[in-house]
Amino acid sequence: MPLNISKSKCMRFGSRFKFVCTPIVCDGAVFEWVSSMKYLGVNINSGLRFKFNPDPSRKKFLSAFNTIYGRIGNKNSIDTVTSLLTSICAPILMYGTELIRDDAYALDKLCKSYDRTFMKIF
């Protein structure tokens, strides 16, 4: 199976994640070592443990909400706005959240983003 080196990256987790590693070479190409990457649409950071990065999800969620709210705003009922929020925007925010389990910081950031949208509506 051929490997696409431009799309493949290496990342370390655990107590030695900050140490410089020997480059991994495959067919004369070197894999890049990174501290954060996107895998199956979920952004992760290296560290002592596997860490979910909530910032890109939050940005997409808030962008989708602001687009919807900017178009319909206060013209429609609150039920319409909240229905669109839960059906279109919430899945963007919730994608990959099963990775959060023990990460209170990431969970708190996602919850605050969701709360801010309701503050703006009401």
N, C-alpha and C positions, 0 to 999 in steps of 0.2 A: 504494500500500500504506500503510495507516495505521500510524503509530508509536505505541507505548505509552510515553509519556515517563516514567511512574512505574517502568517496568522497564528503561529504557535509561539507561546511564551512560557516561561518558568516562574514559579512563585514559591516562596518558602513560608512555612508556618512552624510555630514552636519556639522554644527558648532561644534558638540560634538564628532567628529569622533575619537579624540585621547583619550577620556576617557575610562577607563577600564569598561567593561560590566560584568554583572552577567552571569555565564555560563548557556547555554541553554541545558537542559537535556531532552533526549527523549529515553524512554525504557532503562534507566540506563546508556546510553552513552552520552558523552558530546561533543557538537559541538565545533570545533576549531575556534577562532577568528583570522582573518588574515588581513594583510594590502594590500596584492595583491593576485590575483587569476586569473586562466584561465577559461573562461566561453564560451562555444561554439567556441573554437579556438581563442578567443580574450582575451588578457591580460588587466586587469583593475586594478587600484590602488584606495585605499580609499583616501578620502580627503574631502574638502568642497563640491566639486562637483564630479560627476561620471567622472573618468579620464581614458582615453585610454593610455596604455603603449606601445609606438611604438618600443621599443628596440628588443624584440624577432622577430617581423615582419621584422625589418631591417636586423637582423642577418641572417634570413632565405633567404631573398631576395639577400643579398650580397653573401651568400654562393652559391646560385643557379647560380647567374651571374658569379662568379669567376670559378665555375665548368665548365660552358659552354665556357667562354672565355679562360680558360686554355686548353680546348680540341681543340678549333678551332682557337682561337687567331686571328692573322693577316693573316692566310692562306686563308680565305674566304673573300668575299666582305663585305663591311660595311653594305649593305642591309641585308645580311644573319644574321649578328650579331644583328642588331637592330630589325629585325623581331623576332628572338628568344628571345630577351630581352622583347619585348612587349607582346609576346604570352605566354611565360613560366614564366618569373620572375615578371613582373608587377602585375599579379593577386595575387601573394604571398604578395606583398607590399600593395596592395589596399584592401585586405580582412579586413572587419570591419571598414573601414575608415569613414563610416557614423556616427560613434560615436565621431568623432573629432570635428564636427561643430564649437565649440567656442574655441577649444584648439589650439592656434596658435603655441605653442611650439612643439606639436606632429606633426602638419602638416608641420612645417618647417623642422623637422628632417627627415620626409619621403621624402620631396621634395629634400633635400640635398643629400640623399642617391641615389635617381634616377638621379640627376644631376652628381654625382660622377661617375656613370657607363658610362655616355656619355663622360665625361672627359677622362676616361680610353680608350674608343673606339677611340676617335678622338685625 
